[in-house]
Amino acid sequence: MKKLKVGVIGVGAMGRHHARVYSESPNASLVGVADINESAAREVAQLYSTKAFSDYEELLSMNLDAVSIAVPTSLHTDVALKVAESNVDMLIEKPIADSLKNAERIVKAARKRGVKVMVGHIERFNPAVLKLKEHIIAGELGEILAISCKRVGPYSPRIRDVGIIIDLAVHDIDTISYLYGERCESVYAVAGSSFHTLEDYASLVVKFHPNKAGLIETNWLTPKKVRVLTAVGTGGVATLDYIKQTLEISRNDRVMNIEVEREEPLKNEIGSFLKCILEDRCPEPSGEDGIYVLSVAISAIRSYKSGKLVELNEIIL
């Protein structure tokens, strides 16, 4: 099978993991990594026996097939537009951009060039989420009526350009929508800031048709990291732990621990991205999916600032 020539732009906390996974993939050849922090680029390049670049445009000149964009959210647009201009397929770390206008610019530029765009909503590739989706499709929980998520933990000082809704709640907005198999109609949020310049705690109620709900609790105030999801259906209740990759289903007073084969979600995500390129298929989550999730997050921010429910209109690109 052909090995794709790939690169990574931005080798901070997430980017260096992208470099590691690409270096281990049988379908990829890691051509280089780029970061304005030259020492960081050299360090990662040395670890994975590749080339270091301080200018990502030099990396793009290496005739790449694909690239991961793992720079700060505020820089996604400029980098992604250059990547599209270079006719290179891209995996953009979530969220897709810092505004809906910029997200649409990225998707339109990629579409014009025939460039594939995947957005790194990584929980879609968590084995426990994939297993739960299988059980939902099989009808083993009946009709799903409510999905609630708790994503809390300590603050990471590296997160400065966005608040917790765009940084963390987007994970669960995407996961809940994926499990329901549809997009939401409205969102109501309560949030605030206790120490961050933007919101650092938030509670979201996301409504799906006709009367199905998604509930998201998130904060940077809890000492211990917790990542859990509960799906309530007419035929049973599922409890999932994202970190432990466990799934428990309760039905008729019987509790079943569902077998889940532990795997690294990022490895699954990048594997899917590479496979879509090799098979010439549209990746999922797509750029359009990324725009939808960002639109819900931005609507949640508008909601907590206005104290009102915000309706989501269908986005047409």
C-alpha positions as CSV (number, residue, x, y, z in Angstrom):
1,M,0.0,0.0,0.0
2,K,1.2,3.5,-0.8
3,K,2.7,5.5,2.0
4,L,1.4,9.1,2.2
5,K,3.9,11.9,2.7
6,V,2.7,13.8,5.8
7,G,3.7,16.6,8.0
8,V,2.7,18.3,11.3
9,I,2.3,22.1,11.7
10,G,2.6,23.0,15.4
11,V,4.3,20.6,17.8
12,G,2.9,21.7,21.1
13,A,1.0,19.4,23.5
14,M,-1.2,17.8,20.7
15,G,1.0,18.3,17.7
16,R,3.9,16.1,19.1
17,H,1.4,13.3,19.6
18,H,0.3,13.6,15.9
19,A,4.0,13.4,14.9
20,R,4.4,10.2,17.0
21,V,1.3,8.5,15.6
22,Y,2.3,9.3,12.0
23,S,5.8,8.0,12.6
24,E,4.3,4.7,13.8
25,S,1.7,4.4,10.9
26,P,2.3,1.9,8.2
27,N,0.4,4.2,5.8
28,A,2.5,7.3,6.4
29,S,6.0,8.7,6.0
30,L,6.6,11.7,8.3
31,V,8.4,14.1,6.1
32,G,8.8,16.9,8.6
33,V,7.4,19.0,11.5
34,A,7.1,22.8,11.7
35,D,6.9,25.2,14.6
36,I,7.9,28.8,15.1
37,N,9.6,27.5,18.3
38,E,12.7,26.1,16.5
39,S,13.9,24.2,19.5
40,A,10.6,22.4,19.9
41,A,10.5,21.5,16.2
42,R,14.1,20.2,16.4
43,E,13.3,18.2,19.5
44,V,10.3,16.5,17.9
45,A,12.0,16.0,14.6
46,Q,14.9,14.2,16.4
47,L,12.6,12.0,18.3
48,Y,10.9,10.8,15.2
49,S,13.8,10.9,12.7
50,T,12.4,13.6,10.5
51,K,13.1,17.2,9.4
52,A,12.4,20.3,11.4
53,F,11.1,23.6,9.9
54,S,10.6,26.9,11.6
55,D,8.5,28.1,8.6
56,Y,5.5,25.8,7.8
57,E,5.4,27.1,4.2
58,E,8.8,25.4,3.7
59,L,7.3,22.1,5.0
60,L,4.3,22.6,2.6
61,S,6.8,22.8,-0.3
62,M,7.9,19.2,0.3
63,N,5.2,17.8,-2.0
64,L,3.1,16.5,0.9
65,D,-0.1,14.4,0.6
66,A,-1.5,15.4,4.0
67,V,-0.8,17.5,7.1
68,S,-2.0,17.9,10.7
69,I,-2.7,21.5,11.8
70,A,-2.1,21.7,15.6
71,V,-1.4,25.4,16.1
72,P,-3.4,27.7,18.4
73,T,-7.0,28.1,17.4
74,S,-6.5,31.8,16.4
75,L,-4.0,30.7,13.8
76,H,-6.0,27.9,12.2
77,T,-7.4,30.0,9.4
78,D,-4.2,31.5,8.0
79,V,-2.5,28.1,8.1
80,A,-5.4,26.1,6.7
81,L,-5.8,28.5,3.8
82,K,-2.1,28.1,2.9
83,V,-2.5,24.3,3.2
84,A,-5.5,24.4,0.8
85,E,-3.6,26.6,-1.6
86,S,-0.9,23.9,-1.6
87,N,-3.4,21.2,-2.5
88,V,-2.7,19.2,0.7
89,D,-5.4,17.3,2.6
90,M,-5.6,18.4,6.2
91,L,-6.6,17.3,9.7
92,I,-7.3,20.3,11.8
93,E,-7.3,20.0,15.6
94,K,-10.6,21.1,17.1
95,P,-12.2,23.6,16.9
96,I,-12.0,24.2,13.2
97,A,-11.5,27.9,13.6
98,D,-12.0,30.9,15.9
99,S,-15.1,32.2,14.2
100,L,-17.8,30.8,11.9
101,K,-16.7,33.2,9.1
102,N,-13.2,31.8,9.2
103,A,-14.5,28.2,9.4
104,E,-16.5,28.8,6.3
105,R,-13.5,30.4,4.5
106,I,-11.5,27.2,5.3
107,V,-14.1,24.8,4.0
108,K,-14.8,26.9,0.9
109,A,-11.1,27.2,0.0
110,A,-10.6,23.4,0.5
111,R,-13.7,22.6,-1.6
112,K,-12.5,24.8,-4.4
113,R,-9.2,23.0,-4.5
114,G,-10.7,19.5,-3.9
115,V,-8.8,19.3,-0.6
116,K,-10.1,17.0,2.1
117,V,-10.7,18.5,5.5
118,M,-11.1,16.5,8.8
119,V,-11.7,18.1,12.1
120,G,-10.1,16.5,15.2
121,H,-13.1,15.8,17.4
122,I,-11.2,12.9,18.9
123,E,-14.0,11.4,21.1
124,R,-15.7,10.1,17.9
125,F,-12.7,7.6,17.8
126,N,-12.9,6.6,21.5
127,P,-13.6,2.9,21.5
128,A,-16.2,3.3,24.3
129,V,-18.1,5.8,22.2
130,L,-17.9,3.6,19.1
131,K,-19.2,0.7,21.1
132,L,-22.1,2.7,22.5
133,K,-23.0,3.9,19.0
134,E,-23.2,0.2,17.9
135,H,-25.6,-0.6,20.8
136,I,-27.7,2.5,19.9
137,I,-27.9,1.5,16.3
138,A,-28.9,-2.0,17.3
139,G,-31.8,-0.6,19.3
140,E,-30.6,-2.1,22.5
141,L,-31.4,1.1,24.5
142,G,-34.7,1.8,22.7
143,E,-35.1,5.4,21.7
144,I,-32.5,7.7,23.2
145,L,-34.1,10.6,25.0
146,A,-31.3,12.3,26.9
147,I,-27.5,12.3,26.9
148,S,-25.6,14.0,29.6
149,C,-21.8,14.6,29.8
150,K,-19.5,15.7,32.6
151,R,-16.1,17.0,31.4
152,V,-14.3,18.7,34.3
153,G,-10.8,19.0,35.6
154,P,-7.9,21.3,36.4
155,Y,-6.9,24.2,34.2
156,S,-4.0,24.0,31.7
157,P,-2.1,27.3,31.5
158,R,-1.5,26.8,27.8
159,I,-5.2,27.5,27.0
160,R,-5.3,31.2,26.7
161,D,-7.1,32.1,23.4
162,V,-10.5,30.4,24.0
163,G,-12.8,29.8,26.9
164,I,-13.9,26.4,28.2
165,I,-17.0,26.1,25.8
166,I,-14.8,26.2,22.7
167,D,-11.9,24.3,24.3
168,L,-13.8,21.5,26.0
169,A,-17.6,21.5,25.5
170,V,-17.1,21.1,21.7
171,H,-16.0,17.5,22.4
172,D,-19.4,16.7,23.9
173,I,-21.4,18.8,21.5
174,D,-20.0,16.6,18.7
175,T,-20.3,13.3,20.6
176,I,-23.9,13.9,21.6
177,S,-24.8,14.9,18.0
178,Y,-22.9,11.8,16.7
179,L,-24.8,9.5,19.1
180,Y,-28.2,11.0,18.2
181,G,-27.3,11.0,14.6
182,E,-28.6,14.5,14.1
183,R,-28.0,18.1,14.7
184,C,-29.5,20.2,17.5
185,E,-32.1,22.9,17.2
186,S,-31.2,25.2,20.1
187,V,-28.9,25.7,23.1
188,Y,-29.2,27.4,26.5
189,A,-26.1,28.0,28.6
190,V,-25.1,29.3,32.0
191,A,-21.4,30.1,32.3
192,G,-19.0,32.5,33.9
193,S,-15.4,33.3,34.7
194,S,-13.8,32.8,38.1
195,F,-10.1,33.3,37.1
196,H,-9.8,33.0,33.3
197,T,-10.3,36.0,31.0
198,L,-13.0,34.0,29.3
199,E,-15.5,31.5,30.7
200,D,-14.0,28.7,32.8
201,Y,-17.2,26.9,33.9
202,A,-20.3,26.2,31.9
203,S,-23.5,24.2,31.8
204,L,-25.3,23.7,28.5
205,V,-28.7,22.3,27.6
206,V,-28.8,21.4,23.9
207,K,-32.2,20.5,22.4
208,F,-32.8,18.0,19.6
209,H,-36.0,17.3,17.7
210,P,-38.6,16.6,19.0
211,N,-37.9,16.7,22.7
212,K,-34.5,15.1,23.1
213,A,-31.8,16.7,25.2
214,G,-28.1,16.9,25.6
215,L,-26.7,18.2,28.9
216,I,-23.1,19.3,29.2
217,E,-21.3,20.2,32.5
218,T,-17.7,21.4,32.1
219,N,-15.2,23.4,34.2
220,W,-11.5,24.1,34.9
221,L,-12.1,24.2,38.6
222,T,-12.2,20.5,39.6
223,P,-8.9,19.0,40.9
224,K,-9.5,15.6,39.4
225,K,-10.1,15.1,35.7
226,V,-13.5,13.4,35.0
227,R,-14.9,12.5,31.5
228,V,-18.2,10.6,31.6
229,L,-21.3,10.3,29.6
230,T,-24.8,8.8,30.3
231,A,-27.3,8.0,27.6
232,V,-30.9,7.4,28.8
233,G,-33.2,5.5,26.4
234,T,-36.7,4.0,26.6
235,G,-35.1,0.5,26.9
236,G,-32.1,1.1,29.0
237,V,-29.3,3.4,30.3
238,A,-25.7,3.4,29.3
239,T,-22.8,4.9,31.3
240,L,-19.5,5.5,29.6
241,D,-16.1,6.6,30.9
242,Y,-14.1,8.3,28.2
243,I,-10.8,8.0,30.1
244,K,-11.1,4.4,31.3
245,Q,-12.8,3.4,28.0
246,T,-15.5,1.5,29.8
247,L,-19.2,1.0,29.0
248,E,-22.0,-0.2,31.3
249,I,-25.6,-0.8,30.2
250,S,-28.5,-1.1,32.7
251,R,-31.7,-2.8,31.5
252,N,-34.5,-4.2,33.6
253,D,-32.5,-4.1,36.8
254,R,-29.7,-6.0,35.1
255,V,-26.3,-4.3,34.8
256,M,-24.0,-5.4,32.0
257,N,-20.3,-4.5,31.6
258,I,-19.8,-4.3,27.9
259,E,-16.4,-5.4,26.6
260,V,-14.5,-2.6,25.0
261,E,-11.1,-3.1,23.5
262,R,-8.8,-0.3,24.6
263,E,-7.2,1.8,21.9
264,E,-5.7,5.2,21.5
265,P,-8.3,7.5,20.1
266,L,-5.7,9.7,18.3
267,K,-4.3,6.6,16.5
268,N,-7.8,5.7,15.4
269,E,-8.5,9.2,14.3
270,I,-5.3,9.6,12.2
271,G,-5.7,6.0,10.9
272,S,-9.2,7.0,9.6
273,F,-7.9,10.2,8.1
274,L,-5.1,8.4,6.2
275,K,-7.5,5.7,5.0
276,C,-10.0,8.3,3.7
277,I,-7.2,9.8,1.6
278,L,-6.0,6.5,0.3
279,E,-9.6,5.4,-0.6
280,D,-10.5,8.9,-1.8
281,R,-13.4,9.3,0.6
282,C,-14.7,12.3,2.6
283,P,-13.3,12.2,6.1
284,E,-15.6,12.4,9.2
285,P,-15.9,14.6,11.2
286,S,-15.8,16.8,8.0
287,G,-15.2,20.5,7.7
288,E,-19.0,21.0,7.7
289,D,-19.3,19.0,10.9
290,G,-16.6,21.3,12.4
291,I,-18.7,24.3,11.4
292,Y,-21.8,22.9,13.0
293,V,-20.0,22.1,16.3
294,L,-18.5,25.6,16.3
295,S,-21.9,27.2,15.6
296,V,-23.4,25.4,18.7
297,A,-20.5,26.5,20.8
298,I,-20.7,30.1,19.7
299,S,-24.5,30.0,20.2
300,A,-23.9,28.7,23.8
301,I,-21.6,31.7,24.4
302,R,-24.2,34.1,23.1
303,S,-26.8,32.3,25.3
304,Y,-24.9,32.7,28.6
305,K,-24.0,36.3,27.8
306,S,-27.6,37.2,26.9
307,G,-29.4,34.9,29.4
308,K,-31.6,33.6,26.5
309,L,-32.2,30.5,24.6
310,V,-30.5,30.6,21.2
311,E,-32.0,28.9,18.2
312,L,-29.7,27.4,15.6
313,N,-30.4,28.0,11.9
314,E,-29.2,25.5,9.4
315,I,-25.9,26.6,8.0
316,I,-25.7,26.7,4.2
317,L,-22.2,27.0,2.7
